[in-house]
């Protein structure tokens, strides 16, 4: 069984001195999804992906000259496994001393290895998405100025979520206050949440209280986003829903899980200033 406690997370690991695809560690999604009430084998109630930004990609060209680049990786949410973050960092660093005759050869190697780990086709491109324009450039209405009392920091409490069934809106809301913890190391994970929906108007104070209630919760990034999506879907009954979390960088990587209603196009690929 591949569980978080079997991975390199929280352990002292020697820096890789040569290419090693076995450094990649898959974690099955099924266990966490079962906790959310998603039965194995049933159709998922969302579409989505996990988009990684890699800032420290290095390798050697055919003559041994070092090359450096940034890259964007995308794992489909329908894949049976997520790719554990520290193992991804170690794997990418294991390429530092490997010669590739062309950029395409490197791309093909990474796609092959990550797809085998995830159990589904992984996309790869050199370069990074553009930076987001911020709150004045179509990046949603911030919840973070709401004045309210907060005293619940975990576990996540979906009871805070409610919606006004008398009013139908099309809204884009965001918050920079999402924090959760790694379920193995306990290290903090920080993110900005971008929530788009059409349907009954969601109570904003309740939504912010709900997001704050993740503060001491231990769960992987991808699983937190699926929990948020399902809780909002069940409690607020939107006709369509999109939830994206843009997590801050750790170890030269940041992750941006997105889950949306089936048939909904993904949001534009963007990076936040904190990333």
N, C-alpha and C positions, 0 to 999 in steps of 0.2 A: 504494500500500500504506500502511495506517495502522500504523506501528510506534512504540514509545515514543520513539525518537529523532527522530521527526517532530513530536512533540507540543510543548507549551509547557513541559514539565518541564525544569528546569535552564537555562531561558533567561530573560533579563530581558524582561518583558512589560508593556506599558503598561496601567494600570488602566482597565477599560472605562468609557467615559463614556456609553454608550447600549446599549440592548438588542441582543444579538447571539447568535443561536442557533448560529452557526457556530463559536463558541468551544468548544462541546462537541466532544471528541475521542474517537472510538471506537477501541478496540484489539481486533482479532479474538481470540477465545479459542482458535481452532483451532490456532495455532502452539504455544502452551504445552501444550495438551492432547495434541498429537502427540508432544511430548517425554516425556509421561507414558504413552505407549502407547495413547492413545485415538484410534482411527481416525476421520477425518472422516466424518460421515454415519451412524456407528453409534450405537446407543442409549447414552446416558450411564449409567454404573453408579451414579449418585447423583441425588437431587433436591436442590434448594437455592435460595438467594437471596443477594444482596448487599444488606444493609440499611444505608443511610446515615443518619446523624443530622446535620442541618444546624442550626447554632446562630446563624447570621448571615444570616437571610433578611430582606430589606427591599424595600419598594416604596412607591408613592404611591397613595392612594385617589383616587376620582373628582374630588375637590376639590383635589388636590395635597398633602394632608397625609401626611407620612411614616408608614408602618406598619412594624412589626418583629415577627418571630415566629421560632419554631423549627419544624422540620419533620422528618418521617421519609419517606425515599424507599426503595423496594425494587425492585431489578432482578432478574428471574428468572435463575437459573444456566443455564437453557436458551437464553438470548438469545445470538445469535451474537457480540455484542460486549460487553466491559466498558466502563465509562465512566471515562476517566482522571481522577484526583482533582483535579489543578490546574485542568484545563479545567472541571470541575464548579464549583469555587470561583469562577472567573472568570465563568462563565455566570450563576450566582446573583447575583453582584455587579452584573452588567449590568442587572439588573432594578430596581436601586435608584432610578432616576429615571423609571420607567415608571408611568403611571397605569392603574389597573384599576378598573372600576366596582364590582367585588365580589370577595370572596375566592375565589368559585367561578371567576371569570374568570382569576385568577392560577393557581389549581390546574390548570385546563384547559390553560393555556399551558405550564406546566412539564411536565405529563404528556405533552403532544403532542411537545415538544422532546426530552425524555429518551427517550421511546419510539422516536422516529426515530433517535436516536443508538445506542441499545442494540439496535435491531432487533426489539424485543418490547415488550409492554405493561408499563410501569413504574407502580407504585403510588405514591401521594402522599397524605400526611395532615399537617395541621398538628399540632404538638405532638410530644413525645418520649415514649418508653417510660419506665416507672418505673425507679428505681434498684434494683439487685439488693440482696438482704438480706445478702449475704456468706456466709462459710463456715458460719455457724450457722443459716442459713435455707434449706437445701436446695440450696446452690450447689456441691455436690460435695466430694470429699476432695482436699485439696491434696497435690501431689507435692513441693512446694518445700522441705520439711524433710528430705528424704532426704539422708543423708550418703554421699557417694561421690566418687571422683576423676573430674574432667572435663578432657579435653585436646583434644577435637575440636569445632571451631566452624564447620565448613563444608568441603565441601558437605554437605547433609543425608545422614545415613548410616542407611538403613533396616535395616542389619545389627544395629543395637542392639535392634530390636523382636523380641519373642518372646512366646509364650503357653503356659500349661500346659494341654495338651489333656485332662488328667484331671479338671480342675475347671471347671465352668460357673458363671458369675456374671452378675449384672446390676449394673453399676457406673457411677458418675458420678465422673470424675476431672477435675482441673483443675490448671493451672499458670499463674503470672503471669510466667514466665521466657522466653516466646517473644520473640525479637528477630530480625528480618531487615533487609535494606537495600533501599532503592529501587534498581531496576536501572538507572536513568538518572542520578540525582543522588548516589547513595550515602548519602543520609540514612537514619538509623536509623528503623525502624518497630517499635513495642512493642505487645505484645498479651497478653491472657489467653486461654488455650485451655481450652475446655470440651468434654470428650470423654465421651460416653455410649455404652455398648455392652452387648450381651448375647452371651455366648459364652465361649470358653476364657479363663481369667484372664490378663490381660496383665501381664507383668513390669514393675513400676512403675519400678524403677531404670533399666531399659533404655528405657522410654518417656521418662523425663526426659532421659536422655542423648541420645536421638533429637531431642527438642525443642530442647535446647541446641545441637545440631549445625547448627541454622539460623542461628546467631548472626552469621556473616559471609556468609551466603547472600544473593544479590541476586535478588529475585523479587517481583512484585506480590502484595498481600495475598490476593486471590482465588485466585491460583495456588498460594500456599503452603498454603492450606487444602485445596485439591484434592490436592496432593501428600501432605499428612498423611493425608487420608482414604484415598487409594489405597494408600499404604505400609502403614498399619495393617490395611486390609482384606486385602491380599495376604499379609502376614507373620503376622498373628494370627488370621485367619479367623473374625471374629465373625459371629454370625447376623444382627445388626443393629448399625448404627454411626451415630453423629452426631458431627460435629466442627464447633464454632463458635469463631471467634476474634474477640474484641472488642478492636479496635485503639484506641489512644489518639488523641486529637484532634490534627489538624494543619490550620491555616488555616480554622478554624471548622467542620471536618467530621471525623467519625469513621466508620469502616466496620466492619461486622460480617458477614463472609461465613459462611454456614452450608452444609454439605453433609451429607446424610444418606442412609441406605438408601432405595431407592425404596419409597414407601408409608408411610414414617415421618413422623409429624407434625412440624412444625418446633418447636424449643424456644420457650418464652415469650420475647417480646421484652423484654429488660432491658438496662440500662446498668450498667457497672461504675463503682466510685468513681473510678478513674483517668480515666474519660472525662468 
